[in-house]
């Protein structure tokens, strides 16, 4: 029953239908057919090898994008990241047209993403702030182009591992610099400094200039690094083509290195002092713990009681350790639940209330996308002294910016991704751990997004769409295998 429900919610049964609908569509079917006809001519020519090379170059540029994502020059120069992503997409399309061998699979996720784009387009051209909304729409378009780029270049799970490794390596270096800042006691840069007592310790921001942004960037990399570690360790068990991982010692060393990177990134995340990051860490830990619990119980039911006892004991021990050894961290953590008594909480509550009124007045089409549009509309609802550039809650932000259609499409996207991750985890052992890592990363991003605005910064958005594309590509790879290729 659960499998049937999950399969329905994943919309995976519509993957082929979506592809067929596109090719037969009167709107763009002719364009698809023209593209395929031109490609058929080039495929028989000397350009076919060049086409494959261009597609490989597109993948290389995608890796480069995630390697340079957190460089300080890109904290403000967002156009360069957009140019890099768009250039990679153009290379892949030209390579495909020239006869490249890599082929993109259609999925129902594409339709949901396009519905979200359509919601933003409608919101833009129905907005009272057209110029600002067009600017916001251009940013949304760049991120959605990045989704289609990543689902195109991630033709195999091995490529996904390589791309994630590039992102994790960059995050590891950024974390090391952040730890150095903590050691020297770096001073805060700007207006994000919280004057409350519990936050007077050092908050690291590394190359990004803002601790909350650094936390948002690092959060998804923690479970992805853990997934790489488990993949290295379990490579032999899952019968992958091992390559250089055939050597047990090399495989073990690679697993230890990935685990070390995960722990380093996690430590840096904690030292940002971001309370949204603390919630995200808890959400990711809960997802991983629940998945591992049910996985072990499914194979060894006799371990239920020992596992529950161990989890409870670990929770109590962790709470006692934090209470006696890290009182400043405990105070910062407990401030999350202080309600309006905490200044930062009170500010968010006022912004949420004003934003909720904005949504109720503009629930059909929204006020228009982008952080240039929001302040113009928010000024009509804000209380004096509570200025804001966003709602500090991603679902509310989506509703305010692009109305009910945007909210529904984003909800469908989230539900479908979780359903696909569930199916991949239980049906394909070769892809199980990466699916879990991506699911935990998605959960962390969602949790922080409920209480912060950094979700819309490029360093977080590009990683979010990597997670979306990764789960989509794993689902397609899992569905393409015959039962004989899957083991339990």
N, C-alpha and C positions, 0 to 999 in steps of 0.2 A: 504493500500500500504506500509506504513512504517513498519507495523507489519510483513508483508510478507518478506520485504527486510531484516529486523532485524533477522527474523527466519532463512533466508538463510545464512546470515553472521555468525550466531551462530554455524552453522554446527551441531545443536542438532539433526537434522533428521538423521544424520549419526552415532549417538551414538550406536544404536543397530547393525547397519551394521558393525561397527568397531569390536564389540564384536564377531559377527558371523565370520568375516573375520579372526580373530585371531584363533578361535577354528578350523576353516577349513583350516588354512594355512599349507602348506607342510613344511614350515620352522620351525615353533614352535607349530603347532597344535598338534603334537604328544606329546610334553611336557605338554601342557595344559590338554590333555586327560589323560596322565599318572598321573598328579597331581590330577585330579578329581577322578580317579579310586582309588588311594591310600587314598584319603580323604574319599571316600565312605566306605572303610573298617574300617577306624578309627572312623567314625561317629557313628558306631553301637557298639563301644567298650567303656570301662571305661575312655578312654582318651578324650572323647568329652567335658566333663566339664573342664578338664585341658586346652584344646584348647581355650575355651572361656576365661578362666582366663589369658592365655598368651596374647590374643588379647587385653584384658582390660589393662594388664600391658604395652603393646605397647602404648596404648593411654596415660597412666600415664607418661611414659617416654617422650612422645611428649610434654605433658604439662611441664614436668621438663626442657626440652630443652629450651622452651621459658621463663621459670622462671630464668634460669641461663645465658641466652644469653649475657647479658651485664655485667656479672661479670668481674672484671679486669683481672683475670687469663686467661680468654678466649679471651682477646684482641690479645694475641700473640699465645696462645696454641689452634690453630684452629683444630688440630687433635682430641682433646677431644670432640668437638661438632660433628665432623664427625662420631666419634665412637658411640656417644650416638644416633644419628639419624639412623645410620646403624643397631645398635643393636635393636632398636625399630622395624625397618622393618623386621629383621630376626625373632623377636618374633612374629610379626603378621603373617608372612608366616607359621612359624612352628605351630602356633595356628590354623590357617586355615586348614593346612594339618592334624592336630590332631582331626579335627571335630568341630572346633570353629564355632559359629553361625553367626559371622559377615561376611558379603560378600561384596566384592568390586564391584561396578558397572563400566563398561567400558564407556568411553566417547570419542568423537572425539578429545577432547583436548589432550588425551593421544597420539594420532597419531601425533599431531603437536609438542608436547614436544619431542617425539622420533625422529621426523624429525630434530629438533634442535640439539638433541644429535648426530644424524647421521652426521650433518654438522660439528660438532666439531671433530668427529672421522675422517672424511675425511680430515679436515684441519690439524689434528695432523699428520697423516701418509703421508701427502704431503708436510709437512713443512721442511724447511732447518734446523730447530732447533728442532729435534725430541725429545730429552731428556727433554728439557724445556716444549715442547708442551704436552708431556705425563703427566707431573706434572700438567699443567693447565687442561688437560682433566679429571684428577682424581678429581679435585675440581668441575668441571661441573657435573660429575657423582654423586658426593655426594649430590649436590643440587637437581638433578633430582630424585635420590632415595628418598630424603625428600618429593618431590612432590607426589610420588606414596605412600609413607607412610601416608601422611596427607589425601590424597583422600581415603585411605583405612580405617583409624581410624575415619574419620569424617562421620560416617554412618548416623548420624541424625543431624538436625540443633541445637539441644540442646548441642551436643558435640562440635559443632563449637563455640557456645557461651562460653562454659567452657574453650576451648583452647584460645580463644581471651581474655577472662577474665584473664587468667594466664599471657598472654603477656602484657596486659594493667597494671596489678598490678606491674609487674617487671618494666615497663616503668615509672610508677608513683614513685616508690622508687628511680629509677635512676634520675628522674627529681627533686625530693626533695634534693638529694645530690648536683645536679647542682645548685639549688637555694641557697643552703648553700655556695657553692663556690662563687656565685655572691655577697652574703652578705659580705663575708670576703675579696673579691677582689683578688681572686686567680690569680697567675701569669701564663703566658703561659708556656707550657711544652717544645715545640720544634720548628721545622722549619715552622709550619703552621702560625706563627705570621705574620700578614700583616702590613707593616710599614706605610700604608697610614693613613692620618689624621683621617678619619671618623671611623676607627676601633680601636682607642686607648683605648676604654672602655674595661671593663672585658668581655671576651668571655668564657662561661662555657664549660666544656668538660666532667664533671662528672667522671664516671668510665672508659670511653673509651679513654681518652687521646688526643682527637681530636674533636674540636667543629663541624666540618663538618660531621664527622662520627656520633657524638651524634645526630645531626639534622636528618641525614638519618635514624637512628634507631627510633627516636621519631615520625617522620612525619606520618607514617601509623597508629600509635597508637591513634592519635587524633580523626579521624573520627570513628575508631573502638570503642573507649570509648563512643563517642556520640551515636553510634548505640546501644550499650548496654544500655545506659540511656533511649533511646526511646523505646527499647524492654521492659524494666522494666515498663515504664510508660504506654505503650499501650498493655501490656500483656492481660488484661481483654478484651479489644476491639477486639483483634484478636483471641480470643477463644483458646488460647494455654492451655495445661495442666499446670496450674499455680504452683502446689506444694506449697512451702512456700511463693510464691508471691500472694497467694489468699488474704492475708491481705493487705488492701489498704495502711495502714501506712507503712508496711514493703516495699511494692512495691514502694511507693513514696520515702522512705529513700534510697532505692537501686538506684533509678534513680538520686537522688541528689548526691549521692556518686560518681556514674559513671560520672556525669556531672562535678563534682569537679575535678576528676582525669583528664578529658579531658582538662579543663581549665589550670590545673597545668602543664600538658605535653605541651600544646600550649605555655604557658609562657616560659617554659624552652627552647623550640624550638626557640623562638624569641631571647632569651638571648644567644644562641650560636653565634649570629651574622653572621650566614651562609646566604649568599645572595641567594644561591640555595634553601635554606629552605624558604626564603621569597617568592620566586616564587612558591614553592610547596604549601605553605599556601594559596596563591592567587588562585592557580588551584583548590585546594580542596574546598575552599569557593565558587568558581564559579560553580563547579559540584553540590554541595549541594544546593546552592541557585537556580540554574536552575531547578533541580529536584523538589524541594519543590514548586517553582513557577508554573510549569506545573501541578503538582499534585493538588495544590489548585485551579488553574484556571479550570482544568478539572471538578471539583466539583462545583465551585462557580465562574462563569465567571464575575459576577458583581464586583469581588474584583480585577480585572486586574489593573484598574487605581490607586486605593489606594496602591496596592502592589508596582507598579512601582514608585510612588511618594515616598513611604517609603524607597525603596531601594536607590533611588537617594539621598534622604535627608541623609540617613545613610552614604553613600559614601562620601558626602561632609563634614559631621560632622567628620567622621573619618580622612579625609585628613587634616582638620583644626586642629584637636586634635594633630595629629602627628607633624604638622608644628610648632605649638606654644609650645607644651609641651615636645616633644621628638626630638629636632633638630638633635642630633647625629644619631638617628635611621633613620630620613629622609635622612640625608646625605649618610648613608650607603646604603639605599634603592635606592637613585637616582644614586649612583655610578654604578649600574647595567647597566644603559643606557649611561654611559660615553664613551663607545667605547674603543679604544686603548689608550685614555688619562689616563685611570686607569691601573696601573701596572699589576694587576691580570687579568684584561680583555685582555690586550695586550699579556700576556703570553698564555692565552687560545686560542686566535686567531691564534698565531703562531703554537701552537700545533695542532689546527684543520686543518690548511692549510697543514702542513706536513703529518698529518694522512690521509687527503683526497687524497694526492698523493700516500700514501701507499696503500690505497684502490683501486685506479685506476690502480695501477701496479699489484695488487694481488686480483682482484675483483672476480675471479672464485672460488678459494679455501681458500683464506686468508693466513696469515703468520703463523697461529697456535694459539691455545688458551692459555690464562694465562698471568699473569703479569711478568713472567720470560722470556717469548718469546718476548713480545712487545718491551722492551728496546733494544733488540739485532737487531730487524728489524728497529726500529725507528732511531737508530744511523745513518742509511744510508740516512735519510731524514731530520734530525733535523738541526736547525741553532744553532750555538755556543751560549751557555748560556741558552738554552731552553730545557734542559733535562726533560724527563717525563716518568712516569710509566704507563700511560694510555692516552686515547684520550680526556678525560674530556667531553665525549658525548657518551652515551651508544649505540645508533644506529650506530654511526660511529665505535665504539669499536667492535661491533658485526660484522660489515662488514669487518673491518681490520683483525679480528681474524679468522673468519670462512667463509668469502666470501658471495656470493649472496644467497646461500641456507640458511645459518644462518640468514641473514637479512630478507628474505622472510618468513621463518618459525616464526621468532619472531614477524613480522608484523601480520601474520595470527593469532598468539596466542593473540595478543593485541586486534585485531578487534573482534575475537570470544568472548573474555571475556567481552568486552563492550556490545556486542549484547546480550549475555546471561544475563548480569546484567540488561539490559533494559527490557527484557522479564520477568525476575523474579520480577522486581520492579512493573510492571504494572499488572501482572497476579496473583501474590500470595501475599496478604496482610500479611500473617504470616511471610514471609521472606523478605518483602519489605525493611525494614529499615537496616537490616544487609547487604542486597545487595547494598544499597546506600552507607553505610559505607565502604564496601570493594571496591566499585567503586571509591570513593573519595580517599581512601588509594592508590589504583593503580595509580590514576592520579597524586597524590603527588610524588610518587616514580618516575614516568616517567618524571615529570617536573624537579625534582632535577637531575635526571640522564642525562638530556640534557646538563647540565653545570658542572657536577662534576664526580669524579671517585669512590666515596664511595659506589656506588651501588654494587660493586663486593666484598665488605667486608662481612664476614659471618653474622654479626649482621643485615645487610640490606638484604642480599640474602635470609636468612631463612625466614624473614618476607615477602619478595616478594613472595616466593613460598607458604607461608601460604595464602596470598591474592589470588593467582592463584587457589590453592586447594579449598579455601573457596567459591569462585565464581563458580567453577566447581561443588562442592557438593551441593550448593544451587540450581543450575540449574537442577541437577539430581533429587533432592528432589521435586522441583516444578513440573517437568515433570511427576513424579511418582504419583502425586495426581490426583484424578478424579475431574472433574468440580464441583461435589457436595461438595467437601472439600474446594473449593476456594470461597471466597466472595470478593465483590468489596467494 
